[in-house]
């Protein structure tokens, strides 16, 4: 199910105050930066999930009007499956960044395996302080990233700064589609690593940073479609390799990683009833 909207300017959207990262750093589920520890499991696995899978990424890129002549910043590239997908499908130059070194190590392995190192480069960087000159990129995308950033205003300001005039920002974030009961809200926050925010919050962030001509699309997660869409990045050989990695991670020596892997496979049947994902695109004037 999709809900689609366009927004002409900030006057059409209520102001929603900045919501800080709420994850408790004393919680065993997060690291010293307040980032979910399951990121380390994903780096070992070689796979970072974002809701909507390859279909959502393709839709996001097409809405950003991607072409082979454009230079794209893949912000929060994670374990690295998206970068080869972009290069192989659109033949554009990609700069991929992530704040975690182990994610970049996995991303480089994927780039070598998919033979895209000539069109992609990788660097460790913080979304709040991007190490790029003004007006460096035609497109910036980030998927399942912004909810983990402490200062979202700062980050969106950086996105605007490094885009060229006429450049597009596209994000894919998990969003609340209806209010969950208290026990489900806690489970969702535990699963994602932070509170899931409504689409309206992200629209407000776009407007506050100066982006215009917004497009917003919201989808409810359907479990069958979601499972199929996650496989869209992979060949059969890739998938078999990930299964082997999953077995190694699940039955490896790190008890915490083993526990995370098992928990990720045991979500309740109604887990996806309360949230979906939002694709939001805006342009720099």
N, C-alpha and C positions, 0 to 999 in steps of 0.2 A: 504494500500500500504506500502510495506516494502523496505527499502534500507539497505543492510548489508555490513559491511566492517570488515576487520581485519587489525591490525597495528602491525608491528614487533618492531618498536622502534621510538624514537623521531625524528630521521632523516627523517622519512616519513611524518611528520606533521609540518606545518608551526607554528611558534611561535605566539601565541596570547596573548597580554598583559592582566594582571589581570584587571578585571572590578569590581569596588567596588559596594557595595550596593548603589543604586541611589535613593531609596525612600526618599522623603523629610520628615523629622521628624516633620515638622510643619503641614504636611498634616493630616487632620482628619481621613484618611483611615489607618494610622499606629499608633502604640503605641510608648512609650518612647524608646524602643529598636530599632525602625525602622521596626518592624515586622507588617505585615498586621493585622488590627483589626478583620478581619473576622476569624482569628484563635480562638478568644474568642467565636464567634458564633458557630464555629465547635465544640469546647469543650463542649458547652452547648447542642449542638445537639447530640454529641456522635459519630461523623462521620467526618473523614478527607479524602477528595477526593484526589487521585492522578490519573493522566491521564493514561488510559489503564486498570485501575481497577484490579480485581483479576487475569485476564489473563496475564497482564503484570508482576504482582508480581510472578506468578508461573513460567513464562518464565525466569525472572531474577534469581530466586532461582535455577532453573534447570541449567542455564548457569554457575552459581557459584558452581555447582556440590555438592549441598546440600545432606546430609545424616543424619541419626539419631545419628551418632557418633560425629557429629561436633557441635561446640558451635558458636552461631551466635549473633552478635550485630546488633540490629534493631535501627539504629540511626535516630532520629526524628520520633519516633513512632506515634506521633500525638494522636488522640482520641482513638486509640488502637485496631482497627479492624484487622490489619495485624498480630499482634503478635499471637492471638489465631489461625488464619489461618495457620501460619507457624507451630506451635506446633501440631495442629490436623492433618495436612497433612504430616508432615515430622518427627514428634516425636523427635525433637532436642531441646536442651536447648537454651533458648533465653534470652538475656539481652536487655531490651528496655529502651531507654533514650529519653528525650525531654527537651528542655530548658524552657518550660512553665509548671508550676505546675498544672494548670487546665487541660491541656492535659493528664498529668500523672494520675490525679484523674479519668478521663474518661477511660483511658487505664486499670487501675486496676479494674474498674467496669466490663469492657468487659472480662477481664481475669477470674474474679470470675464467671461471668455469663456462660462462656464457659468452666469452670472447668479446667483451665490450669495453675493455680497458682503454682503447684508443678514443672512445667518446665519453668516458666518465672519469672523474677524479674525486677523491675522497679526503675529507679532513675533519678532525675533531673540532667542534665549535659549539658555543652556547647561543641559543636563539635570541637571548636578551642582549647579546653583544656580538653581532655578526662581524666577522673579520673581512668584510668586502667593501669596496668603494661604493659611493653613491651611484645609483642607476646602473647596476651591473647585470641585471637579469631581466628577461622578458616575462618569465613565469616563475612563480614560487608556489610550490605545493607542500602541504604537511598533513599527514594522516595519523590520527590518534596520537597527537603530540601536545597540542596546546593546553589540554587539561592538566598536564604535569608541570607547566611553566609557572613559577611563583609570581612573576610580574608580567602579566599578560599585556598590560598597556605598553610597557617597554618593548616587549617582543613585537607587537603589532606595529609599533612605530618603526622598528628596525626593518620589518618586512616592507613597509612603505618606502623607507629610505633606499633600500638596495634594488628596488624595482625601477625599471625605466618608465618614463611617461607613457601611458597606454598599456603598461604591463598589468598582468593579472595575478591576483592572489587566490588560490583555491585551497580550502581546507575540508577535511572529512573528520568529523568528531562524533563519538557516541553521544546521543542526546536522550533526555527523558521525553517519552511520548505520552505518558500519563503518570500521575502521582502514585508511587508504590507504597505499600504498607511499610511500617517502620522496620520490620525484620528483613523485608526484601531490599529496602534502601541500604541497609548495612551490608547486605550480601553483595549488592551491586558495587558499592564503594570499595569493598574488599577485593572484588574481582578486577575492577578497573584500576584501582590504586588511588582513587580520589573520588569525590562526589561527582556524579554525572550532572551536567548542566543542560538547561533547555536551549533550543536553537536560538531563541530571542537574545540570550546572553551573547552568543557569538556574533550575531548580526550587529548588536550594539558596539562590539569591539571593532568591527570593520568600519562603522560610521565614525567612531571616535578617532580612528587613525587616519581618516581622510579618504577612504575608499568609496567609490560611487558605483551606480548602476548594478546594485547587488542582485544576485540570483540565489535563492534559497530553496533547497529541495530536502524533504524529510521522508525517511523510509522506516517503516516498522520491520523489524527483523523477522524473517520466516526461517525456521531452523533448516528445512530441506534446502532452500535456496542458498542459505548462508554457507552450509557445508559445501555445496557445489561451487559457489563463487570463490571460496578459499583455494580451491584446486586450480583456478584459472591461471595462476602464475607458473604452474609446474608441468613438466613432462612426466611421463610414467617413471622414467629413471630418477628424476628429481624427487618424486613422491616416495619411491622406494628408499632412497637415501635418507629422507626425513624420517621415515618409519624406523630405520636402523638407528638414527640419532636419538629418536624418542625412547627406544628401548634402552640405549646406553644411559640416557639421562635419568629415566625412571628407575632403573635398577643399578645406578652408579653408586659411588661411595659417599656423595654429599647427601646426608639425610634431609636437609632442608629442601634441596632441589627435588629429591624424590617425592617429598610431600606436596610440593607445588604442582608437579606433573600429575600426580594422582588427583589432586583437588580440581585441576583444570578439566579433568575428564568426568567429573561427578556433579555438574551443575544441575539443579532441579529442573523438571520439565517446563515449568512456567517461568524460567529464568528470563527469557527474552520478551515477556509480555509487557514490560514496563519501559523498555528503551529500544531505540533504533539507532540510526545514524543520520547525520545531516551533512549535505554538501552545500557549501556556501562559497560563492565566487564574487569578487569585487575587482574594480579596476582603478588604477592610479591615473588621475587626470593629467 
